[in-house]
Amino acid sequence: MKFTPEKYKIADQSMKSFIDVEEINSLIDHSIATPELVDQVIQKSLNKKRLTLQETAILVNANDPESIKKIKEGAHKLKETVYGNRIVLFAPLYVGNKCLNNCKYCGFRVSNKEQIRTTLNDQSLVKEVEALQDNGQKRLILVYGEHPEYTPEFIAHTVKVVYSVKKGNGEIRRVNINAAPLSIEGFKTVKDSGIGTYQVFQETYHPESYKKYHVSGAKRDYNNRLTSLDRAMEAGIDDVGIGALFGLHDWRFEVLSLVRHANHLEACYNVGPHTISFPRLQVASTFKQEEKYKVSDEDFTRLVAILRLAVPYTGMILTAREPEAIRKEVLQFGVSQIDAGTKIELGEYAKKEEDIVDQNLNREQFKINDDRSLGDVIDELLDDSYLPSFCTACYRLGRTGEHFMEFSVPGFIKRFCSANAILTLAEYIMDYAKPSTAEKGWKVIEKNLVDLEEFKNTDEIKTRIERIKQGERDLYF
């Protein structure tokens, strides 16, 4: 299918920056974090109330070991209260790495002449999806560079191709998007293809740092990117994802800015972001990171806990950029979604080991530090008593946006999500798990059924598990 590149200009010029640099810097410089204030802020979060910028600033300035310990303990308790022990799993699928932006930190930047530029055609896309289905994946995020070829029509087409692929019991039930900002009309086009969440990461919320790292291309427009998800909301996409690339500026500034962004969306559209991502800057092709803003492991685990407390009902995504040990640690502090079995070279999922001639081909956007298979990740989650989930029920039943908040804010969503996680894990066990994983998986299911007895009639869940064992699929509440 051939697409004619079109320009999607921003029609609404009324959307201006909502990031006040002086305000945020002042909060960082002048907020006093006494043990008493830290306790008060944590308690507010445990009461499932979103924190203000001022309250979040107290947490980012709490540097003493005892306060940091309390912040992590509070985040752990809050996560258990809101999300239980479930972890949602997904995989990224890179559709095209052509890009006209020149972002210093990114291996896809236009000035990187070593990069091999590729766009998957329909046949290659189908092969990738089939390979992902063979491993048990049910949720994908499609990733695109910013290029005239990747129009809203092209994105919508690829989404439809992905949904059309069915191999055995495999199917993709939710497709999220990570792509360039669009106009309102462009977002409407993509929405009509049936997407879940549309992600646009600001990378850094600090305007001067943003300008330094984004040398040329459409992405250089700070305000256009900052207000892109406002346009998505205006277009009817009520599940949006925000994020910052930690390591481009002071992590404290980025944390406060993410909270400001979340509060802005909730104030304007009655619903905050569906997810927050916090990738940490890793090595990219021909790029050396500036030392000044490197985020240590200690600060990274701490900022994850702070974000969990600041936005109690927002999903938090941790990517395979992080090594296995860090992923294992921060799962305790608020992460609710992780990718697994991740490959970020285009066309890599469908390849067999013997087909990979040169491991040094320059196709990656950044370095992956956790390259374990989906099965290995699920094994570890089960060993740690987590409940792996491929659930997509809320998205397909219309429990999104404001409707999702109606369920999640009172804490009722746990009743749906835990039951649906059990059912999707039962599917995975029946279709993809090796015997040792299956044994662990059924034990985890039994334990979670006991824990759910106060929330649901577990007899119905057990009945549906038996139906899954008999060959039925895609049963959900």
Buried (B, 14 or more C-beta within 10 A) or exposed (E): EEBEEEEBEBEEEEBEEBBEBEEBBEBBEEBEBEEEBBEEBBEBBBEBEBBBBEBBBBBBBBEEEEBBEBBBBBBBBBBEEBBBBBBBBBBBBBBBBBBBBBBBBBBBBBEBEEBEBBBBEEEBBBBBBBBBBBBBBBBBBBBBBBBBBBBBBBBBBBBEBBBEBEEEBBBBBBBBBBBBBBBBEBBBBBBBBBBBBBBBBBBBBBBEBBEBBBBEBBBBBBBBBBBBBBBBBBBEBBBBBBBBBBBBBBBBBBBBBBBBBBBBBBEEBEBBBBBBBBBBBBBBBBBEBBEEBEBEBEBBBBBBBBBBBBBBBBBBBBBBBBEBEBBBBBBBBBBBBBBBBBBBBBBBBBBEEEEEEEEEEBBBBBEBBBEBEBBBBBBBBBEEEBBBBBBBBBBBEEBBBEBBBEBBBEBEBBBBBBBBBBBBBBBBBBBBBEEEBBEBBBEBBEEBBEEBEEBBEBEEBBEBBEBBEEEEBBBBB
